[in-house]
Amino acid sequence: MADRHDPLRNFRYRLEIDGITQAGFSEVAVGDSSTDAIDYREGNEPKHVRKLSGLNKFANITLKWGITDSTELALWRQLVVDDGPLDAARRTVVIRIQNEAGEDKAAFEVVNAWPSKYDPSDLNGKGNDAAVDALELTHEGIKRIQ
């Protein structure tokens, strides 16, 4: 009988961010990637256009996590807010998807990521939800590495 490959679950994952130890996030929304198509035709060609590949575009990634006493992600965002050199804020992020046994089975590498938006949790004295912050990462590419 052939080996069976069931799909991985979307709730077993962890992140590795250069220089940041926090790996637990309640949600990771990975944006899509696309390549613009460029229409091109020369005068001596048939009466249809050729499609050439143009610029690659990568949507932002959103991380959500419950607020704790850790300030690592806030300090990372502050590097951008303080108008420091953007290179100091760029990080490689690896998103690892795990099987039910907790083994890494798939991974995506995000290149030159930096926090472009921070959305702190709303607070409500009558609520009972966990306080959840969100950080949006702008990056220059994502690729499957495992």
Z-matrix of the N, CA and C atoms (Angstrom, degrees):
N
C 1 1.441
C 2 1.529 1 109.00
N 3 1.325 2 116.32 1 136.50
C 4 1.464 3 121.11 2 -178.22
C 5 1.529 4 110.62 3 -70.42
N 6 1.353 5 114.44 4 151.49
C 7 1.464 6 118.99 5 175.65
C 8 1.523 7 109.67 6 -62.02
N 9 1.281 8 115.25 7 138.32
C 10 1.461 9 120.90 8 179.61
C 11 1.530 10 108.51 9 -99.06
N 12 1.309 11 116.84 10 135.42
C 13 1.459 12 122.29 11 -179.83
C 14 1.526 13 109.00 12 -119.00
N 15 1.320 14 115.89 13 92.70
C 16 1.460 15 120.37 14 177.55
C 17 1.519 16 109.47 15 -75.65
N 18 1.332 17 117.12 16 149.48
C 19 1.470 18 119.67 17 177.05
C 20 1.529 19 111.02 18 -62.52
N 21 1.315 20 115.29 19 146.77
C 22 1.465 21 120.67 20 176.60
C 23 1.522 22 109.32 21 -74.65
N 24 1.321 23 116.84 22 150.08
C 25 1.460 24 121.74 23 179.58
C 26 1.525 25 109.54 24 -79.39
N 27 1.314 26 116.29 25 150.20
C 28 1.463 27 118.95 26 -176.73
C 29 1.528 28 113.41 27 -87.86
N 30 1.329 29 118.06 28 6.76
C 31 1.465 30 120.06 29 -179.57
C 32 1.517 31 113.25 30 -111.56
N 33 1.334 32 118.44 31 5.43
C 34 1.474 33 121.54 32 176.46
C 35 1.516 34 108.00 33 -114.14
N 36 1.326 35 116.51 34 100.12
C 37 1.467 36 120.61 35 -178.16
C 38 1.522 37 109.35 36 -156.63
N 39 1.305 38 114.38 37 165.45
C 40 1.461 39 121.45 38 173.77
C 41 1.516 40 107.86 39 -152.17
N 42 1.336 41 115.60 40 158.42
C 43 1.458 42 120.85 41 179.49
C 44 1.514 43 110.23 42 -117.34
N 45 1.313 44 114.97 43 147.24
C 46 1.456 45 122.76 44 171.25
C 47 1.526 46 106.25 45 -119.82
N 48 1.320 47 116.41 46 119.02
C 49 1.458 48 121.84 47 179.80
C 50 1.526 49 106.96 48 -120.48
N 51 1.330 50 117.19 49 124.66
C 52 1.471 51 121.18 50 -179.48
C 53 1.515 52 111.23 51 -47.42
N 54 1.321 53 116.91 52 123.05
C 55 1.450 54 122.06 53 173.36
C 56 1.519 55 115.53 54 77.21
N 57 1.341 56 118.47 55 3.35
C 58 1.458 57 121.86 56 -179.24
C 59 1.523 58 108.23 57 -125.86
N 60 1.318 59 116.81 58 129.23
C 61 1.458 60 119.93 59 -174.76
C 62 1.519 61 114.15 60 -88.81
N 63 1.336 62 118.40 61 -18.61
C 64 1.465 63 119.68 62 -179.15
C 65 1.520 64 109.58 63 -64.17
N 66 1.321 65 116.63 64 125.00
C 67 1.456 66 120.85 65 -179.17
C 68 1.518 67 111.72 66 -121.84
N 69 1.333 68 118.29 67 -14.49
C 70 1.446 69 121.21 68 -176.25
C 71 1.513 70 112.60 69 -90.06
N 72 1.320 71 116.82 70 121.89
C 73 1.454 72 123.04 71 177.69
C 74 1.515 73 108.47 72 -133.61
N 75 1.322 74 116.83 73 141.92
C 76 1.458 75 119.85 74 179.82
C 77 1.525 76 111.20 75 -77.38
N 78 1.326 77 116.30 76 -24.33
C 79 1.461 78 119.59 77 -179.79
C 80 1.518 79 109.54 78 -154.30
N 81 1.326 80 115.32 79 140.45
C 82 1.459 81 122.47 80 173.64
C 83 1.517 82 106.55 81 -130.70
N 84 1.327 83 117.37 82 110.21
C 85 1.460 84 121.76 83 178.88
C 86 1.524 85 108.11 84 -98.63
N 87 1.322 86 115.81 85 107.86
C 88 1.460 87 121.77 86 -178.10
C 89 1.518 88 108.50 87 -91.24
N 90 1.314 89 116.37 88 121.69
C 91 1.462 90 120.64 89 -179.89
C 92 1.520 91 111.87 90 -75.19
N 93 1.306 92 115.09 91 170.58
C 94 1.463 93 120.87 92 -178.13
C 95 1.524 94 110.61 93 -86.38
N 96 1.314 95 114.85 94 172.53
C 97 1.458 96 120.80 95 172.93
C 98 1.523 97 107.31 96 -128.80
N 99 1.320 98 115.51 97 149.20
C 100 1.464 99 119.57 98 -179.56
C 101 1.525 100 108.98 99 -149.30
N 102 1.322 101 114.14 100 161.62
C 103 1.458 102 121.45 101 176.49
C 104 1.516 103 107.82 102 -124.49
N 105 1.316 104 116.23 103 125.84
C 106 1.460 105 120.24 104 177.54
C 107 1.523 106 109.68 105 -66.26
N 108 1.321 107 115.91 106 142.24
C 109 1.464 108 121.59 107 174.87
C 110 1.520 109 108.61 108 -99.02
N 111 1.325 110 115.68 109 135.62
C 112 1.456 111 121.59 110 179.45
C 113 1.522 112 108.04 111 -111.60
N 114 1.320 113 116.27 112 125.06
C 115 1.458 114 120.81 113 175.53
C 116 1.525 115 108.35 114 -80.90
N 117 1.344 116 115.91 115 133.71
C 118 1.455 117 119.93 116 -178.76
C 119 1.522 118 108.79 117 -146.23
N 120 1.306 119 115.03 118 140.48
C 121 1.461 120 120.18 119 176.45
C 122 1.514 121 109.13 120 -154.36
N 123 1.315 122 115.57 121 138.93
C 124 1.463 123 121.21 122 173.03
C 125 1.522 124 108.27 123 -101.24
N 126 1.314 125 117.09 124 155.04
C 127 1.461 126 121.85 125 -173.54
C 128 1.513 127 115.57 126 -61.43
N 129 1.328 128 118.41 127 -23.98
C 130 1.462 129 119.71 128 -177.18
C 131 1.536 130 112.26 129 -97.60
N 132 1.327 131 118.09 130 13.97
C 133 1.460 132 122.07 131 -178.32
C 134 1.527 133 110.23 132 -99.63
N 135 1.330 134 116.46 133 166.26
C 136 1.469 135 119.56 134 176.72
C 137 1.531 136 110.97 135 -56.14
N 138 1.337 137 116.62 136 168.38
C 139 1.462 138 122.58 137 -173.04
C 140 1.530 139 113.15 138 -80.34
N 141 1.272 140 117.27 139 45.17
C 142 1.466 141 121.46 140 173.19
C 143 1.527 142 108.09 141 -144.72
N 144 1.311 143 114.92 142 157.60
C 145 1.457 144 119.23 143 -177.50
C 146 1.522 145 110.43 144 -90.75
N 147 1.305 146 114.57 145 152.31
C 148 1.465 147 120.34 146 170.80
C 149 1.514 148 107.73 147 -89.85
N 150 1.303 149 116.63 148 154.02
C 151 1.457 150 122.03 149 176.92
C 152 1.522 151 107.82 150 -108.01
N 153 1.327 152 115.84 151 118.94
C 154 1.454 153 121.88 152 177.12
C 155 1.520 154 108.60 153 -108.84
N 156 1.308 155 116.06 154 152.64
C 157 1.464 156 118.67 155 177.48
C 158 1.518 157 110.06 156 -81.25
N 159 1.327 158 114.08 157 137.96
C 160 1.461 159 120.39 158 -179.88
C 161 1.511 160 111.06 159 -111.32
N 162 1.325 161 115.81 160 -138.73
C 163 1.457 162 121.44 161 -177.14
C 164 1.525 163 111.68 162 -71.71
N 165 1.316 164 115.47 163 141.14
C 166 1.460 165 121.60 164 172.65
C 167 1.521 166 108.16 165 -87.79
N 168 1.333 167 116.34 166 138.85
C 169 1.459 168 121.04 167 179.45
C 170 1.520 169 108.86 168 -126.91
N 171 1.332 170 115.23 169 142.12
C 172 1.460 171 121.47 170 -178.82
C 173 1.525 172 108.39 171 -128.22
N 174 1.325 173 116.34 172 123.55
C 175 1.469 174 120.42 173 178.72
C 176 1.531 175 109.52 174 -73.10
N 177 1.317 176 115.48 175 157.46
C 178 1.459 177 121.03 176 -179.15
C 179 1.523 178 111.75 177 -67.49
N 180 1.317 179 115.11 178 159.97
C 181 1.464 180 123.31 179 176.71
C 182 1.521 181 107.04 180 -111.08
N 183 1.327 182 116.94 181 134.45
C 184 1.460 183 121.39 182 179.29
C 185 1.520 184 110.28 183 -111.23
N 186 1.324 185 116.04 184 127.85
C 187 1.461 186 122.68 185 176.95
C 188 1.524 187 108.43 186 -108.72
N 189 1.330 188 116.82 187 135.49
C 190 1.465 189 121.06 188 175.77
C 191 1.515 190 108.15 189 -126.61
N 192 1.345 191 115.76 190 139.12
C 193 1.453 192 120.76 191 -178.98
C 194 1.519 193 110.12 192 -152.93
N 195 1.315 194 115.46 193 153.78
C 196 1.457 195 120.98 194 175.71
C 197 1.519 196 110.24 195 -74.27
N 198 1.324 197 116.13 196 135.32
C 199 1.462 198 121.20 197 -178.21
C 200 1.525 199 110.04 198 -64.10
N 201 1.327 200 115.48 199 133.37
C 202 1.462 201 122.84 200 173.63
C 203 1.524 202 107.14 201 -130.22
N 204 1.307 203 117.02 202 -166.20
C 205 1.463 204 119.41 203 177.61
C 206 1.534 205 112.64 204 -83.99
N 207 1.331 206 117.64 205 0.45
C 208 1.464 207 121.15 206 177.73
C 209 1.529 208 110.27 207 -73.83
N 210 1.326 209 116.85 208 135.45
C 211 1.465 210 121.42 209 179.40
C 212 1.535 211 112.37 210 -115.04
N 213 1.326 212 117.51 211 9.20
C 214 1.466 213 120.46 212 -175.06
C 215 1.523 214 113.19 213 -57.83
N 216 1.332 215 117.30 214 -45.05
C 217 1.464 216 119.62 215 -178.36
C 218 1.524 217 111.21 216 -70.15
N 219 1.312 218 117.68 217 -36.93
C 220 1.467 219 121.33 218 176.83
C 221 1.529 220 110.33 219 -64.82
N 222 1.310 221 117.74 220 -40.26
C 223 1.465 222 120.98 221 178.25
C 224 1.525 223 111.09 222 -66.89
N 225 1.335 224 116.60 223 -35.94
C 226 1.470 225 120.61 224 176.72
C 227 1.526 226 109.29 225 -62.17
N 228 1.324 227 117.21 226 -46.48
C 229 1.466 228 121.30 227 177.73
C 230 1.529 229 110.67 228 -61.42
N 231 1.327 230 117.18 229 -38.15
C 232 1.460 231 121.42 230 -177.10
C 233 1.526 232 111.81 231 -63.81
N 234 1.347 233 117.45 232 -27.25
C 235 1.470 234 120.06 233 175.86
C 236 1.523 235 111.08 234 -58.03
N 237 1.332 236 116.40 235 -36.52
C 238 1.465 237 121.02 236 -179.58
C 239 1.528 238 110.32 237 -78.44
N 240 1.326 239 116.78 238 -43.15
C 241 1.471 240 122.03 239 -177.94
C 242 1.522 241 111.24 240 -61.56
N 243 1.325 242 117.31 241 -37.88
C 244 1.466 243 122.06 242 -177.68
C 245 1.517 244 113.26 243 -77.01
N 246 1.316 245 118.24 244 7.69
C 247 1.465 246 123.25 245 178.74
C 248 1.524 247 112.89 246 58.15
N 249 1.315 248 115.81 247 31.95
C 250 1.453 249 118.83 248 173.58
C 251 1.517 250 108.80 249 -73.15
N 252 1.312 251 117.76 250 175.43
C 253 1.464 252 118.46 251 177.02
C 254 1.528 253 109.93 252 -62.52
N 255 1.324 254 116.53 253 129.35
C 256 1.466 255 120.96 254 -176.84
C 257 1.525 256 111.61 255 -59.61
N 258 1.316 257 116.94 256 -30.79
C 259 1.466 258 119.49 257 178.47
C 260 1.523 259 112.04 258 -58.44
N 261 1.327 260 117.81 259 -29.64
C 262 1.463 261 121.15 260 178.78
C 263 1.523 262 111.42 261 -69.29
N 264 1.332 263 117.33 262 -22.77
C 265 1.463 264 121.23 263 -178.86
C 266 1.525 265 112.88 264 -95.59
N 267 1.315 266 118.85 265 -13.10
C 268 1.469 267 121.07 266 -177.00
C 269 1.529 268 110.11 267 -71.86
N 270 1.317 269 115.13 268 135.23
C 271 1.465 270 121.36 269 -179.92
C 272 1.527 271 109.35 270 -137.28
N 273 1.322 272 114.85 271 155.39
C 274 1.455 273 120.93 272 167.99
C 275 1.518 274 107.53 273 -92.35
N 276 1.313 275 116.25 274 131.50
C 277 1.456 276 122.51 275 179.39
C 278 1.514 277 107.81 276 -118.32
N 279 1.323 278 116.56 277 131.96
C 280 1.459 279 120.96 278 175.54
C 281 1.523 280 107.85 279 -116.97
N 282 1.323 281 115.29 280 125.40
C 283 1.463 282 122.05 281 176.93
C 284 1.518 283 106.62 282 -101.35
N 285 1.326 284 117.09 283 117.18
C 286 1.462 285 122.10 284 -177.96
C 287 1.524 286 109.64 285 -109.35
N 288 1.323 287 115.56 286 126.17
C 289 1.460 288 121.75 287 177.33
C 290 1.518 289 107.44 288 -100.98
N 291 1.327 290 115.62 289 133.96
C 292 1.459 291 121.09 290 -173.58
C 293 1.528 292 111.20 291 -113.35
N 294 1.338 293 114.76 292 156.39
C 295 1.457 294 119.32 293 173.71
C 296 1.525 295 108.73 294 -84.67
N 297 1.322 296 116.65 295 -176.28
C 298 1.463 297 120.43 296 -176.15
C 299 1.518 298 112.88 297 -65.60
N 300 1.335 299 117.42 298 -20.84
C 301 1.461 300 121.40 299 178.50
C 302 1.532 301 111.96 300 -87.82
N 303 1.333 302 117.25 301 -0.45
C 304 1.456 303 120.83 302 179.60
C 305 1.512 304 114.54 303 85.33
N 306 1.336 305 117.45 304 12.92
C 307 1.465 306 121.76 305 179.21
C 308 1.528 307 109.36 306 -88.54
N 309 1.333 308 116.96 307 139.08
C 310 1.464 309 121.46 308 177.15
C 311 1.522 310 109.07 309 -67.92
N 312 1.330 311 116.84 310 124.51
C 313 1.461 312 121.00 311 -177.61
C 314 1.523 313 113.63 312 -122.00
N 315 1.305 314 117.78 313 -22.11
C 316 1.462 315 122.02 314 178.13
C 317 1.523 316 107.28 315 -146.78
N 318 1.322 317 116.09 316 150.72
C 319 1.468 318 119.18 317 -179.72
C 320 1.520 319 109.99 318 -150.30
N 321 1.327 320 114.07 319 146.93
C 322 1.456 321 122.51 320 175.89
C 323 1.523 322 108.02 321 -125.78
N 324 1.323 323 115.93 322 134.01
C 325 1.462 324 120.92 323 178.26
C 326 1.528 325 108.83 324 -104.89
N 327 1.317 326 115.30 325 127.87
C 328 1.456 327 122.91 326 178.64
C 329 1.531 328 106.78 327 -106.75
N 330 1.317 329 116.77 328 125.99
C 331 1.456 330 122.26 329 -171.35
C 332 1.528 331 111.25 330 -102.12
N 333 1.320 332 116.01 331 136.02
C 334 1.468 333 123.55 332 174.94
C 335 1.526 334 112.73 333 54.33
N 336 1.318 335 116.93 334 46.04
C 337 1.467 336 121.32 335 179.60
C 338 1.516 337 110.60 336 -79.46
N 339 1.323 338 115.28 337 143.63
C 340 1.465 339 121.42 338 175.30
C 341 1.525 340 108.23 339 -148.18
N 342 1.333 341 116.37 340 147.31
C 343 1.467 342 120.04 341 -175.75
C 344 1.529 343 111.84 342 -76.79
N 345 1.326 344 115.87 343 115.15
C 346 1.462 345 120.47 344 -177.48
C 347 1.521 346 112.72 345 -101.17
N 348 1.326 347 117.54 346 -13.69
C 349 1.465 348 120.05 347 -179.44
C 350 1.520 349 109.28 348 -152.86
N 351 1.320 350 115.64 349 137.36
C 352 1.462 351 122.11 350 177.32
C 353 1.517 352 108.13 351 -125.39
N 354 1.313 353 117.64 352 128.23
C 355 1.460 354 122.82 353 -178.94
C 356 1.526 355 108.78 354 -124.38
N 357 1.338 356 116.68 355 97.28
C 358 1.463 357 118.70 356 179.96
C 359 1.526 358 111.23 357 -69.33
N 360 1.296 359 115.54 358 158.29
C 361 1.456 360 122.41 359 -177.99
C 362 1.521 361 111.82 360 -65.51
N 363 1.324 362 115.72 361 143.98
C 364 1.463 363 120.46 362 169.51
C 365 1.521 364 107.39 363 -75.07
N 366 1.303 365 115.81 364 145.68
C 367 1.462 366 120.91 365 179.77
C 368 1.525 367 108.54 366 -112.66
N 369 1.331 368 115.31 367 142.48
C 370 1.461 369 120.21 368 -177.82
C 371 1.517 370 108.54 369 -145.05
N 372 1.332 371 117.07 370 114.78
C 373 1.453 372 121.63 371 -177.90
C 374 1.517 373 113.85 372 -63.58
N 375 1.338 374 118.19 373 -18.50
C 376 1.458 375 121.48 374 179.87
C 377 1.529 376 112.37 375 -100.10
N 378 1.323 377 117.68 376 -1.40
C 379 1.465 378 120.59 377 -176.53
C 380 1.510 379 112.50 378 -92.25
N 381 1.332 380 115.42 379 173.23
C 382 1.462 381 120.47 380 175.69
C 383 1.519 382 111.64 381 -136.72
N 384 1.331 383 116.61 382 21.42
C 385 1.460 384 120.71 383 178.07
C 386 1.523 385 110.42 384 -83.43
N 387 1.316 386 115.50 385 158.76
C 388 1.458 387 120.29 386 173.54
C 389 1.528 388 108.95 387 -71.55
N 390 1.314 389 117.11 388 146.25
C 391 1.464 390 121.95 389 175.39
C 392 1.526 391 107.67 390 -77.91
N 393 1.345 392 116.27 391 118.94
C 394 1.459 393 122.01 392 -174.94
C 395 1.519 394 109.42 393 -121.00
N 396 1.327 395 116.47 394 125.03
C 397 1.462 396 122.53 395 175.41
C 398 1.524 397 109.13 396 -97.06
N 399 1.330 398 115.57 397 159.27
C 400 1.465 399 121.15 398 177.28
C 401 1.525 400 109.12 399 -132.17
N 402 1.308 401 115.80 400 140.92
C 403 1.458 402 122.73 401 178.30
C 404 1.522 403 107.39 402 -130.03
N 405 1.323 404 116.22 403 128.40
C 406 1.454 405 120.48 404 179.41
C 407 1.521 406 108.87 405 -102.47
N 408 1.326 407 115.66 406 129.40
C 409 1.462 408 121.26 407 -178.68
C 410 1.518 409 110.31 408 -106.76
N 411 1.315 410 115.56 409 126.75
C 412 1.452 411 122.17 410 170.72
C 413 1.524 412 106.06 411 -95.10
N 414 1.320 413 117.13 412 143.31
C 415 1.471 414 119.16 413 -175.38
C 416 1.516 415 110.49 414 -150.66
N 417 1.319 416 115.27 415 175.76
C 418 1.469 417 120.90 416 -175.87
C 419 1.520 418 111.77 417 -114.57
N 420 1.311 419 118.22 418 16.21
C 421 1.454 420 119.22 419 175.06
C 422 1.513 421 113.05 420 153.97
N 423 1.317 422 114.86 421 150.04
C 424 1.450 423 121.60 422 176.06
C 425 1.522 424 107.55 423 -137.07
N 426 1.335 425 115.48 424 136.48
C 427 1.467 426 118.78 425 178.88
C 428 1.517 427 109.69 426 -143.68
N 429 1.314 428 115.03 427 150.83
C 430 1.463 429 121.46 428 177.77
C 431 1.524 430 107.92 429 -77.78
N 432 1.337 431 116.61 430 124.73
C 433 1.479 432 120.64 431 -178.90
C 434 1.511 433 112.35 432 -113.83
N 435 1.309 434 118.17 433 -8.83
C 436 1.474 435 120.43 434 178.19
C 437 1.488 436 107.97 435 -146.83
